[in-house]
Amino acid sequence: MPDYLSRTLAAYEQSVHTYESATKGMIPDVELDTFMSLLPDPAGPVLDAGCAFGRDTSLLASRGLGVTGIDLSEPFLARARELHPGLDFRGMDVCALDFADASFAGVWCQATLLHLKDEHVRAALGEFHRVLRPGGALFVSFKEGQGEEEIVESFSADAVRFFRYQTADRVRGMLEAAGFADPDVRVVNELERYGPGHRDLNWLSAYARSAPRFGAGAPAARPASRATRRQACGVPAHLHRRDLSSGPSSSAHRTDAHSSGCRTPAALRSPSLRSHRQLGEGLQPAPLRYHPRTPREGGPHP
Ligand SMILES: C[S@@+](CC[C@H](N)C(=O)[O-])C[C@H]1O[C@@H](n2cnc3c(N)ncnc32)[C@H](O)[C@@H]1O
């Protein structure tokens, strides 16, 4: 597992209950409605990729869907099983899914790929496409912005988490390259959606359908082969170094065009977001920024 992901998982390990209390009320009902409307089968099954303590897994199940929740964090999985003993939770890396091709009618992936570097986001999207039936529905969300950084927040016991910010154009491009058709990327302001106590920051909610794998409509760039897929987020570090060395350069990340769909101009966003340190792909050594929450930003969040 790459170091940046180990550090993020360690941060969650120290904050399982804090994260749960802060986010259990953030019910993504609008996103769930849209996702449900795209499913080719109202019974599923669906995958909750990066399920944490199982909030969305249980919401999906309560809508009548067969659902499996996966996560790399054992403490989160233990909590999910405790809260929802009837549901199926498994330890798994989103970049190396242990499911057969075309196993699911839908993949739901809320606030998880934002913790991965682009090459691993692409690997995960390739896996989502592989395990989806043709025409299967995908929901995936990111934080809007540019670049990447590691930040320290008080809620995670001062441990560091890695974030990769995305623009709508980049998300659309990665979805299409992974084999998804007609991606629809929407900007959702967290404060507007969840009200006072939440942050004035924009999320990108992306919906897409899995395009056919072969023949007309197949994507120009094929999803990774199984051999490539296994160079996943959770594989030993010596494999990852090879993977990372072929990744995109930091300059490519920095020259992204900002999403025209953003409703909140950069100058109006929260000071903490504006002051975030934008790092290059190699995470050049730099002092970590301590990023305590202010009352305006609300409590701990994804
Ligand atoms: C911000 S939380 C979001 C959790 C949940 N989806 C939600 O909306 O509350 C990110 C989750 O992604 C998980 N995660 C990060 N990288 C992962 C990976 N490569 N494979 C599986 N889970 C991963 C973390 O353990 C954590 O539970």
The ligand as an SDF file (V2000), in Angstrom:
LIG
                    3D

 27 29  0  0  0  0  0  0  0  0999 V2000
  -14.2940   10.0760    3.6140 C   0  0  0  0  0  0  0  0  0  0  0  0
  -14.5910    8.3870    3.9620 S   0  0  0  0  0  0  0  0  0  0  0  0
  -16.1440    8.1640    3.1440 C   0  0  0  0  0  0  0  0  0  0  0  0
  -16.9070    7.0360    3.7210 C   0  0  0  0  0  0  0  0  0  0  0  0
  -18.3590    6.8950    3.2680 C   0  0  0  0  0  0  0  0  0  0  0  0
  -18.4600    6.5590    1.8590 N   0  0  0  0  0  0  0  0  0  0  0  0
  -19.1160    8.1550    3.5680 C   0  0  0  0  0  0  0  0  0  0  0  0
  -19.6240    8.7950    2.6380 O   0  0  0  0  0  0  0  0  0  0  0  0
  -19.2120    8.5280    4.7280 O   0  0  0  0  0  0  0  0  0  0  0  0
  -13.4510    7.5430    2.9080 C   0  0  0  0  0  0  0  0  0  0  0  0
  -13.4800    6.0440    3.0730 C   0  0  0  0  0  0  0  0  0  0  0  0
  -12.7450    5.4560    2.0130 O   0  0  0  0  0  0  0  0  0  0  0  0
  -12.0170    4.3480    2.5310 C   0  0  0  0  0  0  0  0  0  0  0  0
  -10.9250    4.0830    1.5800 N   0  0  0  0  0  0  0  0  0  0  0  0
   -9.9030    4.8890    1.2420 C   0  0  0  0  0  0  0  0  0  0  0  0
   -9.1470    4.3060    0.3000 N   0  0  0  0  0  0  0  0  0  0  0  0
   -9.7120    3.1080    0.0330 C   0  0  0  0  0  0  0  0  0  0  0  0
   -9.3840    2.0370   -0.8610 C   0  0  0  0  0  0  0  0  0  0  0  0
   -8.3290    2.1090   -1.6540 N   0  0  0  0  0  0  0  0  0  0  0  0
  -10.1870    0.9570   -0.8920 N   0  0  0  0  0  0  0  0  0  0  0  0
  -11.2740    0.8780   -0.0720 C   0  0  0  0  0  0  0  0  0  0  0  0
  -11.6310    1.8580    0.7920 N   0  0  0  0  0  0  0  0  0  0  0  0
  -10.8550    2.9490    0.8510 C   0  0  0  0  0  0  0  0  0  0  0  0
  -11.5910    4.8360    3.9000 C   0  0  0  0  0  0  0  0  0  0  0  0
  -11.2060    3.7810    4.7550 O   0  0  0  0  0  0  0  0  0  0  0  0
  -12.8710    5.5260    4.3630 C   0  0  0  0  0  0  0  0  0  0  0  0
  -13.7500    4.6590    4.9710 O   0  0  0  0  0  0  0  0  0  0  0  0
  1  2  1  0
  2  3  1  0
  2 10  1  0
  3  4  1  0
  4  5  1  0
  5  6  1  0
  5  7  1  0
  7  8  2  0
  7  9  1  0
 10 11  1  0
 11 12  1  0
 11 26  1  0
 12 13  1  0
 13 14  1  0
 13 24  1  0
 14 15  1  0
 14 23  1  0
 15 16  2  0
 16 17  1  0
 17 18  1  0
 17 23  2  0
 18 19  1  0
 18 20  2  0
 20 21  1  0
 21 22  2  0
 22 23  1  0
 24 25  1  0
 24 26  1  0
 26 27  1  0
M  CHG  2   2   1   9  -1
M  END
$$$$
